[in-house]
Amino acid sequence: REPPPPLAGGYRPGDELYYTHVGLVTTEGGRFRLEHASRGEVIGPATAPSHVGKGVKMRFPAAAWRGSETELSQRRDVLDGSHVLPALVDKSGGGGAAGPPGLADLYLTSVSREPPPPLVGGYVLGEQVFFVGASEMAGHG
């Protein structure tokens, strides 16, 4: 019996890839923030209509997920960029609604076999930084 053909991008189930983008990821449970540079496992072809043939379905550990779109929009500290929402942890052990989604369909352009390069200046995504220049007034107030 022949093994199944490779998935989009030549990937196979079990391959470990890195998430290389920043932003919200749509999952079956809603939109969640997936931590940049998180490592996950390919489990099959993408099934979301927008991703079929252009992506893979991946599983990520609970620590890779940083909050739902609703939770992020309700937190002023996240919106101003001064903090990163702590990871959602499914305390039920059964993937219940309180926990992270775990699975996501991702476009091939947002995954890589290699971890993304470090940020310029040695900064870490989500790290708190301070502006030390002169004060300025923006045009909108």
C-alpha positions, 0 to 999 in steps of 0.5 A: 500500500502506498503512503498518502501523498504529501500535504500542501507544501510537501509537508506530512503529518507529524512534521514540526513547523513554526508559526512565523506570523503575528496576529489572530488565527481563526479556529473552530472555536473562534479567533485566538492569538497564537504566539509568534515562533510557536512550534506545532505539529502538522496533523493533516490538510487544512479543512477551512474552505479558505485554506484548502490546498493552501495550508495545513492543519496544525496542533499547538500546545496550550502555552502557544495560545494567548487569548481569544479575540474577545478577551484581547479586545477587553484588555486595555493593557493588551491593546496599548501593547504594554503586556501580553495576555497570559496563556489560556490553560485548559484546566479540565484536561478535555479541551473544554470551552475554557481552554485553548483551541489547540488546532488551527488551519494555517496558510503555508506562508505562515509556517516554516520548518525553521524558527523565525529569526530573532528580532532586530536589537535582540528584543522578544515579541511581547517584551515591554519596552520604554520610549526614552526620546523627547515627548511629542504630541500626535496630530490626533491628540 
